[in-house]
Each structure stands twice: as C-alpha cells, then as structure tokens.
Amino acid sequence: MGEATTGTEVRRANLARVLSLLHRQGPLSRAQLTRLTGFNRSTVGALAADLVQRGLARETAPDGGRVGRPSPIVHPNDKVAALAVHPDVDAVTVGVVGLGGGVRHRVRRETDGAPSPEAAAALAADVVAGLRRELAGLHAVVGVGAAVPGLVRAEDGHVLLAPHLGWEDEPFAARLAEALQLPVRAANDANLGSLAESRYGAAVGAADVVYLNGSASGIGGGAVVGGVPLHGGAGYAGEFGHTRVSVPGLPCHCGRSGCLETEVSLAGLLAALGLARADLDELQRAIAAGPSPALQAEAARQLDLLGSALTDLVNIFNPQLVVLGGFLAALYGLEPQRLRDAVAGGPIGGLGRQVDIRPAQLGAELLLVGAAELAFEPVLADAALPPATAQSGAEADADAGRSGPAADAVPARGA
C-alpha cells in the first residue's frame, strides 16, 4: 500500500514537473523535455501521453529537416484556461488566459469612479457572460485569479485595505466566487505583475529582481530574492509606493506625506498630456505622438523622484534587475538615461552600477497573466483538471448557441 502510494505520488510529481515546464517555457520537444528533466526518453514519452490524455497537453509532428529520428513537440493545451479579473479606480478588466500564459481575450469596462466590491464582481460576471461563446470553445476553465490594488490576505483573498478603491475588510475573493460560480484566488496586483514578468517577461532567468508597477491606483511592487517571490508574513509585502521621496511633499492616504505614489503618478502625466483618463495603450500612443515641453518637465520631475525611491530599494534588496510596469514603463521610455544615471550614482558602494533597468514586456496584459497564475497553481501542482470543469463538444455548441459574441472582447496575445 505504502509503495503503491509512493509510486503514485512520484508519478504525479513527474507529471507536474513536465506540465510546469510546458506552461512556463512553451512547446518543447520530447528530446528537450528529456534534457530538462533528466528523465529517460521512455518516461518522458509516457508522461507526455498521460498529459495529453488528461487534456492538459497536445502533441504535434516535429519540424522537418532534422537528422535522426524526429521528436514530437509537446504543447501546453491553451484551451485549458483561467479567468483573470483586475478592478481599478477607473475600470474593471477581465481576461481569458490559456495554459502557457497566452491571453486569449481581454475586455476592459470603464467605470465612473472606483467601483464598489459588489459592482466590480457584478461587472466581471457581466463581462464573462458576454464571453460565453468564446468560453464555450475551451476545453476547461479552471478558476479565477483576481489582481487587486491593495493589501490582500494570501490565505483567502480577503482585502484588508484597497484605499484607492475605498475597500476595507472586504471578502472580495468570496464575493467574486459567488458571482462567477468558480473558485477564486486573489492577491496584490503588483505582486502578481512581478510574478508574471519573472515567468514570461523581462525578468525571466533573473534571480534577484525588484518590480514596480504604476496604475491609476498608485504604485505597488514586488521583489524576487534568490529566485523566490517575497510575500511577507501575511502576503502584504511590496508596498513600495509608500517609500518616502519628498519632504514635506504631498499628503498621502496612508497618513504620511511625500510618498512615491503621491509624487509620481499617472494623473500627473495625463495632466501634462491634456488627457482626463487613458489606459496603458492609449498613454503610450499619446507619448509616441511627441512629448510637449509640459510633458518633458513633468517626466523629468517624476523620474528624479523615482530614481530616489529606486536608490533606497537597491540599497535594501541589491537586485540585479529592476523592472518597471504600467505607466512607469512609459515614463521610463521618455528619458531612460536620466533614470539609469540616478540609479547608477545613488546607492552605496556603487551597487547601482550593477543594476539593469528594463520596461515590463507584457504591457497591458501583465496583471491578467499574473492573476491567472493564481488559478493555474492547483492544476500545475497536481497535473489534473478540477472536477466538473471540462465541457463536451455538444455542451460547448449548445452554450455558444444560447448567447452571442461579446461586442467589446479584444483578442490579445496568444489568441
């Protein structure tokens, strides 16, 4: 009994290892999987076949022109998907993310001001209902990940405080699960952005990374130390937006003044551009049209303050890489050398000269990819779909016939 159980556990761990490689690296040949795992060829072949049978992978014929016996290509099944939800002060964004990290669909619904928890959950449910045709073509939807701009308790997705949204002591994960009738996990949006960039973006392969994300809700961040994401005792680590950069500075909702997120803001950039609101794609297009003197002056001010904050973070974490996401990536792009010089010259002992600074690669899809990782974690750990998630072709066709396509669905990366 014990030996059989141990054998089953070993096989499950081996399946999880292969599936995780496919999820994070994309399609791999059986020969590549053999090298990466250290398993023999027959074991890799059996594991790949098992993942295909479970609906988690698919295999295709290898490219032609190779010498010797060709090795089949194993793909993560991107029709196994997770939903991702990101509530913000001016919109609720919902994404459909396939296994492998590709965003299949992205829908952004603007709101008049910060949505209440009830309104955010209802709006997410409405968007998902509008995506019924797209969801019906999937093999399975495994769950939901929520990226919330605030302090989120890791164990149950309870929002302790999301000040820009006006949420306090809010069971948002439970509320969203009730609205969507799917399991929901939630975490801080910037921490999830850090996770996504470490697995799929600018920080792939880097062991020590500081990540800062800027949005309409302010600035948050995350750190990867020795290859391990830093969560903190209750999952609240990474509130880098409250690094003090100006004295006395502008008042912050945290009770202090001169915090990074009050001094470096999307609102300041939009005002210099003459815009009331914009998502990241719109902001980048406006900047690309040509910076005005007003924008150049505001960008220089914000970059100097951001450089001050990064000096502190480099002194604390000694990262090899700093990744900037959201509007901070657009800000950096206006005058990158200014920020690089500030970081190179500020930290003690010349530590800043060893730091690389990069914009996030995942752009507007960043937080959706990170949120989806929460929903995929149980699937990757067990190499198994949750019960009652797969749809048959007949059920999918029937569902597709009951609802029309979503008018505001935007096919995105990986679609």
C-alpha positions in Angstrom: 0.0 0.0 0.0 2.7 2.4 1.0 4.9 1.5 -2.0 1.9 2.0 -4.4 1.1 5.3 -2.8 4.7 6.4 -3.1 4.8 5.4 -6.8 1.6 7.3 -7.5 3.0 10.4 -5.8 6.2 10.2 -7.7 4.3 9.9 -11.0 2.1 12.9 -10.1 5.2 14.9 -9.2 6.8 14.0 -12.5 3.7 14.9 -14.4 3.6 18.2 -12.6 7.2 18.9 -13.4 6.7 18.3 -17.1 3.5 20.3 -17.2 5.1 23.3 -15.4 7.9 23.3 -17.9 5.4 23.4 -20.8 3.4 26.1 -19.0 6.4 28.4 -18.4 8.5 27.7 -21.5 6.0 26.9 -24.1 6.2 24.0 -26.6 9.1 21.6 -26.1 10.1 18.5 -28.0 10.3 15.2 -26.1 14.0 15.4 -26.6 14.2 18.8 -24.9 12.0 17.6 -22.0 14.3 14.7 -21.6 17.3 17.0 -21.2 15.5 19.4 -18.9 14.0 16.8 -16.6 16.8 14.2 -16.6 14.2 11.5 -17.2 14.8 8.9 -19.8 13.1 9.0 -23.2 10.5 6.3 -22.5 9.5 8.0 -19.2 9.1 11.4 -21.0 7.0 9.7 -23.7 4.7 8.1 -21.1 4.3 11.3 -19.2 3.6 13.3 -22.3 1.0 10.8 -23.4 -0.6 10.9 -19.9 -0.8 14.8 -20.1 -2.4 14.5 -23.5 -5.0 12.0 -22.2 -5.7 14.3 -19.2 -6.4 17.2 -21.6 -3.5 19.3 -20.4 -1.2 19.0 -23.4 -1.2 18.1 -27.1 1.4 16.8 -29.4 2.3 17.7 -33.0 4.7 16.3 -35.5 8.2 17.8 -35.4 9.5 20.2 -37.9 11.1 18.6 -40.9 14.8 18.7 -41.8 16.2 17.2 -38.6 18.8 14.5 -38.7 17.8 11.2 -37.0 14.5 10.1 -35.6 12.3 13.2 -35.1 11.0 14.0 -31.6 7.3 15.0 -31.3 6.6 18.5 -30.0 4.6 18.7 -26.8 2.4 21.9 -26.3 0.5 23.1 -23.2 -3.2 22.9 -24.0 -4.1 26.6 -24.3 -7.7 25.7 -24.4 -7.4 25.0 -20.7 -7.9 28.5 -19.4 -8.2 30.7 -16.3 -10.2 33.9 -15.9 -8.4 37.0 -14.6 -10.1 40.0 -13.0 -8.5 43.3 -12.3 -10.6 46.0 -10.6 -9.1 49.5 -10.7 -10.3 53.0 -9.9 -11.5 53.7 -13.5 -12.3 50.2 -14.9 -12.7 46.5 -14.4 -10.6 44.4 -16.8 -11.3 40.7 -17.4 -9.1 38.3 -19.3 -9.1 34.8 -20.5 -5.7 33.3 -20.2 -4.7 29.9 -21.6 -2.3 27.4 -20.1 1.1 28.6 -21.3 0.4 32.2 -20.3 -1.2 33.5 -23.5 -4.0 36.0 -23.2 -6.8 34.8 -25.5 -9.3 37.7 -24.8 -9.2 40.9 -22.9 -12.1 43.1 -22.0 -11.8 46.5 -20.3 -15.0 48.1 -19.0 -14.6 51.7 -17.8 -16.4 52.9 -14.8 -17.5 56.2 -13.4 -15.1 56.3 -10.5 -13.9 53.5 -8.3 -16.4 50.5 -8.3 -17.7 49.1 -5.1 -16.8 45.4 -4.4 -20.4 44.5 -5.4 -20.2 46.5 -8.6 -16.8 45.1 -9.5 -18.0 41.5 -9.1 -21.2 42.1 -11.0 -19.4 43.8 -13.8 -16.9 41.0 -14.0 -19.8 38.5 -14.2 -21.5 40.5 -16.9 -18.3 40.5 -19.0 -17.9 36.8 -18.5 -21.5 36.2 -19.6 -20.7 38.2 -22.8 -17.7 36.0 -23.5 -19.9 32.8 -23.3 -19.3 31.9 -27.0 -15.5 32.2 -26.6 -15.5 30.2 -23.3 -17.7 27.5 -24.9 -14.8 26.8 -27.3 -12.5 25.9 -24.5 -11.7 22.6 -23.0 -11.9 23.8 -19.4 -12.0 27.0 -17.3 -10.1 26.0 -14.1 -10.8 29.0 -11.9 -10.3 32.8 -11.4 -7.4 34.9 -10.3 -8.0 38.5 -9.1 -5.4 41.2 -9.1 -6.4 43.8 -6.5 -4.6 47.1 -5.9 -4.4 46.8 -2.1 -3.4 44.7 0.8 -4.8 41.2 0.1 -4.6 38.3 2.6 -2.8 35.4 0.9 -4.7 32.6 2.5 -8.3 33.5 1.4 -8.1 36.6 -0.9 -9.6 38.8 1.8 -8.9 42.5 1.0 -7.7 44.2 4.2 -7.4 47.6 2.6 -7.6 48.9 -1.0 -7.5 52.6 -0.3 -7.9 53.9 -3.8 -10.9 51.7 -4.4 -12.3 52.6 -1.0 -12.5 49.0 0.1 -11.8 47.9 3.6 -12.1 44.5 5.3 -13.7 43.1 2.1 -14.1 39.4 1.3 -13.7 40.1 -2.4 -12.5 36.6 -3.5 -15.6 35.0 -1.9 -17.8 37.7 -3.4 -16.3 37.1 -6.9 -16.6 33.3 -6.5 -20.3 33.7 -5.8 -20.8 35.9 -8.8 -18.9 33.7 -11.2 -19.6 30.3 -9.7 -15.9 29.4 -9.9 -13.1 29.1 -7.4 -11.3 32.4 -6.9 -7.9 33.3 -5.5 -6.8 36.9 -5.1 -3.5 38.8 -4.4 -2.0 42.2 -4.7 -1.8 43.4 -8.3 1.8 44.5 -8.3 3.0 41.2 -6.7 1.2 39.4 -9.5 2.8 41.6 -12.1 6.2 40.8 -10.6 5.4 37.1 -10.8 4.3 37.4 -14.5 7.4 39.3 -15.6 9.6 36.7 -13.8 7.9 33.8 -15.6 7.1 35.3 -19.0 8.6 38.7 -19.4 11.6 40.9 -18.8 12.8 39.1 -15.7 12.9 35.6 -17.0 16.1 33.9 -15.6 16.9 36.7 -13.1 17.2 35.5 -9.5 17.1 38.9 -7.8 14.6 41.4 -9.1 12.7 44.5 -7.9 9.5 45.2 -9.8 7.4 48.4 -9.6 4.0 48.8 -11.3 2.2 52.1 -11.8 -1.5 52.4 -12.4 -4.4 54.8 -11.8 -4.5 53.3 -8.3 -0.9 54.2 -7.4 2.3 52.4 -7.3 3.0 48.9 -5.9 5.7 46.4 -6.3 7.2 43.1 -5.6 10.6 41.5 -5.1 12.1 38.2 -6.1 15.0 37.3 -3.9 17.2 34.3 -4.8 14.5 33.2 -7.3 11.8 33.2 -4.6 9.0 35.8 -4.7 8.9 37.8 -1.4 5.4 37.6 0.0 5.7 38.7 3.7 4.1 37.1 6.7 0.5 37.7 5.6 1.1 38.3 1.9 1.3 42.1 2.1 5.0 42.7 1.1 5.8 45.1 -1.7 4.1 48.4 -0.8 6.9 50.3 -2.5 4.6 53.1 -3.3 4.9 54.3 0.2 8.7 54.9 0.0 9.1 58.5 1.0 10.7 60.6 -1.7 9.8 64.2 -0.9 9.8 66.3 2.3 7.3 67.6 3.2 5.6 66.5 0.0 2.0 65.9 -1.0 -0.2 64.2 1.6 -0.8 60.5 1.1 -3.8 58.5 2.1 -1.5 56.4 4.4 -1.3 59.3 6.7 2.3 60.4 5.8 3.3 62.9 3.0 5.8 62.7 0.1 5.2 59.0 -0.7 6.3 57.8 -4.1 2.8 57.2 -5.4 1.6 60.7 -4.5 4.6 62.3 -6.2 4.9 60.0 -9.2 1.5 59.5 -10.7 -0.4 58.7 -13.8 -2.6 61.7 -13.1 0.4 64.0 -13.4 1.4 62.6 -16.8 -2.1 62.7 -18.1 -2.5 66.3 -17.0 0.7 67.2 -18.9 -0.8 65.5 -21.9 -4.1 67.2 -21.6 -6.0 63.9 -21.0 -8.6 63.1 -18.4 -8.0 59.3 -18.5 -6.2 56.7 -20.6 -5.3 53.1 -20.4 -1.7 52.0 -20.9 -2.0 51.5 -24.6 -3.6 55.0 -25.1 -0.9 56.6 -22.8 1.9 55.1 -24.9 0.3 56.3 -28.1 -0.1 59.8 -26.7 3.5 59.9 -25.7 4.7 58.5 -29.0 2.9 61.4 -30.8 5.6 63.7 -29.4 6.4 64.9 -25.9 5.4 68.6 -25.3 7.6 70.9 -23.1 5.0 70.4 -20.3 5.3 66.6 -20.5 9.1 66.7 -20.6 9.2 68.9 -17.5 6.7 66.6 -15.6 8.5 63.5 -16.7 11.9 64.9 -15.5 10.4 65.7 -12.1 8.9 62.3 -11.7 11.9 60.4 -13.0 14.1 62.1 -10.4 11.8 61.1 -7.6 11.5 57.6 -9.0 15.3 57.4 -9.0 15.3 58.4 -5.3 13.0 55.5 -4.5 14.9 53.1 -6.6 18.1 54.1 -4.8 16.5 53.0 -1.5 15.3 49.8 -3.0 18.7 48.9 -4.5 20.3 49.5 -1.1 17.8 47.2 0.6 17.5 44.4 -1.9 20.7 44.6 -4.0 18.8 43.4 -7.2 20.5 42.6 -10.5 17.4 43.9 -12.3 14.7 46.5 -11.9 11.5 46.0 -14.0 9.1 48.9 -14.5 5.5 48.2 -15.4 2.3 50.1 -16.1 2.7 53.9 -16.6 6.2 53.7 -15.1 7.4 51.8 -18.2 6.0 54.7 -20.3 7.6 57.3 -18.0 11.0 55.5 -18.2 10.8 55.4 -22.0 10.6 59.2 -22.2 14.1 59.7 -20.8 15.7 56.3 -19.9 19.2 57.6 -19.4 18.1 60.1 -16.7 16.8 57.2 -14.6 19.7 54.9 -15.3 22.1 57.7 -14.2 20.2 58.3 -11.0 20.2 54.6 -10.1 23.9 54.1 -11.1 25.0 57.0 -8.9 22.7 56.8 -5.9 23.1 53.6 -4.0 26.0 52.9 -1.6 29.2 51.2 -2.7 28.4 51.6 -6.4 25.7 48.9 -6.1 23.6 50.9 -8.6 26.1 50.5 -11.4 25.4 46.7 -11.4 21.7 47.1 -11.8 19.9 46.7 -15.2 16.6 48.6 -15.7 14.0 47.3 -18.1 10.4 48.1 -19.0 8.0 45.3 -18.4 7.4 43.2 -21.6 3.8 42.1 -21.0 2.3 45.6 -21.3 -1.4 45.8 -20.7 -1.7 42.1 -20.3 0.7 42.0 -17.4 -1.7 41.8 -14.4 -4.1 39.4 -16.2 -1.2 36.9 -16.8 -0.1 37.3 -13.2 -3.7 36.8 -11.9 -4.2 33.7 -14.0 -1.1 32.1 -12.4 -3.1 32.0 -9.1 -5.8 29.9 -10.8 -3.3 27.7 -12.5 -1.3 26.8 -9.4 -3.5 23.9 -8.3 -3.6 22.5 -11.8 0.1 22.6 -12.2 0.7 21.1 -8.7 -1.5 18.1 -9.4 -1.3 17.9 -13.2 -5.1 17.4 -13.1 -8.1 19.5 -14.0 -10.5 20.4 -11.2 -13.7 18.3 -11.2 -16.6 19.5 -13.4 -14.6 21.9 -15.5 -14.4 20.3 -18.9 -17.2 20.7 -21.4 -18.1 18.3 -24.1 -18.3 19.5 -27.7 -22.1 19.2 -27.6 -22.3 21.3 -24.4 -20.0 23.9 -25.9 -22.1 24.1 -29.1 -25.3 24.4 -27.1 -23.8 27.2 -24.9 -22.5 29.0 -27.9 -26.0 29.0 -29.4 -27.5 30.5 -26.3 -25.5 33.7 -26.4 -24.0 36.0 -29.0 -20.4 37.2 -29.0 -19.1 39.9 -26.7 -19.1 43.2 -28.5 -16.1 44.6 -26.5 -13.9 41.5 -26.4 -10.4 42.3 -27.6 -8.4 39.3 -28.9 -4.9 39.6 -27.5 -1.6 37.9 -27.2 -1.9 34.2 -27.8 -5.3 34.4 -29.4 
